[in-house]
Amino acid sequence: MNDTILEIRNISKSFSGVPVLEDINMSIKKSEVHVIVGENGAGKSTLMKIISGVYRKDKGDLFFEGKPVQINSVQKALNVGIGIIHQEFNLLPHRSIGQNIFLGREPIKSNFLKVIDHDLICKKSKELLDYLGLDIDPRTLVYNLGIAQQQMVEVAKALCFKSKVLIMDEPTATLTRKETVKLFEIIRKLKSEGVSIIYISHRLEEIKQIADTLTVLRDGRIVGDLSIENASIDQIIRMMVGREIKDQYKRQYHMHGEEVLKTENLGAKRFSNVNINVHRGEIVGLSGLVGAGRTEIAKTIFGEDAIEKGSVNIYGKKYHRMSTQKATKLRIGLVPEDRKEEGAIMEMSIRHNIVHAVLPRLFKSSVISKKTELAVATKYMEELGIKAPSVNKLVKLLSGGNQQKVVIAKWMCADCEILIFDEPTRGIDVGAKAEIYGIMSELVERGKAILMISSDLPELIGMCDRIYTIKDGMVTAEFSRTEATQEKILAACV
Amino acid sequence: MKRNDYSRYREIKGLLAGVLLLFVFMSFAAEGFFGWYNLHNVLKDLLILMIVASGMTLVILLGKIDMSAGSVMSLASIVTTLLLSYGFHIAFALLGGLLAGAIIGLLNGYLVGVLNLNHFVATFATMSIAKGLALVACNGDIISSDSDILLFIGTGKIFGLFFIVWFAAILLLIMFFVSTKTKFGYKIYSIGGSEQVARLSGIKTSNVYLVTYVIAGILAALGGIFMAGKANSGNATIGDGYEFSVIATVLIGGTPFEGGKGGLLGTLIGAIFLVILKNGLSMLGFTPAWQYALIGLAILIAIVADVSINERRKAEEKRRVKL
């Protein structure tokens, strides 16, 4: 067909043996907005990174305007005419708009002296900004701009390359409603001038407004192509989640113990009026889109972020201020989302990582007994099945699943009564996932209380006694285990 | 001992071989190097360096730096001799010198650990403050002392060995014990490994910064007092540029600026290496100017060697561990 600009054929990709994309076929038409939806981890971003040259594909071909192309670098993709705007912007904050737009390909005045032509940069940037309806001086430094304006600078950057295909990864995730409307205007304008947009989004209500065609990804495969006129939101949600829940969650449900964690009108930077509670022997889930405020709630309870309003009640006692030291003393543990930066010290041994949070409890005096340390570390390594030749192995050499177990071991060693798991199975292979679920079930059997954040809905439904849904920093609904379905939860999140 | 432990014995082995080689070379090449009189004096320089460097090691293990070490030495020497000249008892004079170091250390710790200022900039500023205070206090003059005890601290002997040898032996043993076998030492390594993880593990990081900088300040002041004892006088330029030697010692000893690994054992060998190099070079007739350049070269060699050993070990480990 003549009006196909980009064709994707049989693309596959796996990361360290775990398939992320399998046999993807898709074609993008000229001047259309092609929306790709899917749950977190469905493979959308990976696919986009392959098209834009960030990752290399394992198998498959790409055709641009009918001709086969090899895209093996970002530069190559840009030269072909494919631009991408990542969720996190790639802008230098302390340089001007113009300098950012022309970064790496600044026009020069003469070939001899290679003096950069700032006037030309200014003039051309101004044209681009005018085209996008942005009335800003191109000499403004980027860090003075708001998020929406920074995004426009990214768009300008892509346009400056004369991109024919523009990929936008969750462009509205951080925008306000008004800014979103503005962005849509610009997308329509680009479309009318023959640019194709590949648009990734979680927000289903937006899609109806902007999309021409829709592709649904699930577990690295395409489950359907729809034209937007005959797709309903319900249908899209069904296609997104449509997998059956496998029997990997071995939960047993008992009567709950007393309430150990409760928030009262808790508010901080990115959320407000949060009222949730957790009992002993119970796993409570927080569901929501990325950026809805789930992690912030967890970090505030744990004392990493400051409480601005309301309070956190632990074992029935009210706290208006929290700190990580206080939290650990109260036997709260946080298994953070970012294992490598916040969970474990990568450059240190398993042993050190397991004991370093519990020194006060482990050793009465300020001197450390290596014997006790070794015994404790070995005990938890065996109990959690951490696969490593010895407790002296550096954590960075372990697989993701085993690293996560080290973080959990740290809090078990600290004898935590309340555990907060933030995306506990992200980036972990299937086998290790089941093991983590097993450990969590075991913990609640022993009467611990767990607050669990996850973007993986089947996992959340499979593990939790109750689930709260969070949207834009507010609790929108609460579901019991028996009420919860993926459709209901998703509907309360978007 | 197990490998992968806090002190990286394998790298230290290489450094140790380098030290021995240098020692043998200097013994043959530099006349007057290998002899009790010279070596005993080298030992004294070594231990002054080591006392200050052991504090710096803790700071660098945290992933920070203390640029004020040299100035604190000057300040402590001035405060001590000045108090003596006002007629204070030697005990108060010494205490005053140490207190000056502790105060600058506390200021460093507060700026870095509590106010979260950039550690380099903050200690760069206190370096200037300490030096300025020292100059103001002594009016730019050398303050001479007539205290026998201060002279004894700098030059006196017990059982044929300088006083500082006995003193430093005990002090360094304590420091080694603190850094490897106590909760406090563990916390230093944790914070250096990842401040974020340490904080999210409930470690009160600001306290660790405060205490470590105070220790570093006191140890630098001790170094300054020993320097003052050597000449039995205080001088506001006594520690000028000394922080350079101290930081070089720690780096050569295998504690990288990122923190979290390395330790005092490496620093000790680094200090031996540096002092032998310095003394040997001057025995060979190199001017102090040349010594600076050659020591810089030694730092580069040590770091390049460290990087290449690390790379090789990483590759080896990757091959071995396939989990």
HADDOCK unambig.tbl for C-alpha pairs under 7 A between the chains (distance, minus, plus):
assign (segid A and resid 324 and name CA) (segid B and resid 199 and name CA) 6.73 0.50 0.50
assign (segid A and resid 324 and name CA) (segid B and resid 200 and name CA) 6.06 0.50 0.50
assign (segid A and resid 324 and name CA) (segid B and resid 202 and name CA) 4.77 0.50 0.50
assign (segid A and resid 325 and name CA) (segid B and resid 202 and name CA) 4.12 0.50 0.50
assign (segid A and resid 325 and name CA) (segid B and resid 203 and name CA) 6.13 0.50 0.50
assign (segid A and resid 325 and name CA) (segid B and resid 204 and name CA) 6.33 0.50 0.50
assign (segid A and resid 328 and name CA) (segid B and resid 202 and name CA) 5.49 0.50 0.50
assign (segid A and resid 341 and name CA) (segid B and resid 196 and name CA) 6.92 0.50 0.50
assign (segid A and resid 341 and name CA) (segid B and resid 197 and name CA) 6.81 0.50 0.50
assign (segid A and resid 342 and name CA) (segid B and resid 196 and name CA) 5.59 0.50 0.50
assign (segid A and resid 342 and name CA) (segid B and resid 197 and name CA) 4.53 0.50 0.50
assign (segid A and resid 342 and name CA) (segid B and resid 200 and name CA) 6.94 0.50 0.50
assign (segid A and resid 343 and name CA) (segid B and resid 197 and name CA) 5.68 0.50 0.50
assign (segid A and resid 344 and name CA) (segid B and resid 197 and name CA) 6.11 0.50 0.50
assign (segid A and resid 345 and name CA) (segid B and resid 193 and name CA) 5.72 0.50 0.50
assign (segid A and resid 345 and name CA) (segid B and resid 194 and name CA) 5.74 0.50 0.50
assign (segid A and resid 345 and name CA) (segid B and resid 197 and name CA) 6.46 0.50 0.50
assign (segid A and resid 347 and name CA) (segid B and resid 193 and name CA) 6.46 0.50 0.50
assign (segid A and resid 356 and name CA) (segid B and resid 186 and name CA) 6.97 0.50 0.50
assign (segid A and resid 357 and name CA) (segid B and resid 201 and name CA) 4.99 0.50 0.50
assign (segid A and resid 357 and name CA) (segid B and resid 202 and name CA) 6.34 0.50 0.50
assign (segid A and resid 357 and name CA) (segid B and resid 203 and name CA) 6.93 0.50 0.50
assign (segid A and resid 359 and name CA) (segid B and resid 183 and name CA) 6.36 0.50 0.50
assign (segid A and resid 366 and name CA) (segid B and resid 182 and name CA) 5.50 0.50 0.50
assign (segid A and resid 366 and name CA) (segid B and resid 183 and name CA) 5.45 0.50 0.50
assign (segid A and resid 367 and name CA) (segid B and resid 181 and name CA) 5.82 0.50 0.50
assign (segid A and resid 367 and name CA) (segid B and resid 182 and name CA) 4.25 0.50 0.50
assign (segid A and resid 367 and name CA) (segid B and resid 183 and name CA) 6.20 0.50 0.50
assign (segid A and resid 368 and name CA) (segid B and resid 181 and name CA) 5.26 0.50 0.50
assign (segid A and resid 368 and name CA) (segid B and resid 182 and name CA) 5.12 0.50 0.50
assign (segid A and resid 368 and name CA) (segid B and resid 183 and name CA) 6.27 0.50 0.50
assign (segid A and resid 392 and name CA) (segid B and resid 4 and name CA) 6.23 0.50 0.50
assign (segid A and resid 398 and name CA) (segid B and resid 323 and name CA) 6.61 0.50 0.50
assign (segid A and resid 399 and name CA) (segid B and resid 323 and name CA) 6.42 0.50 0.50
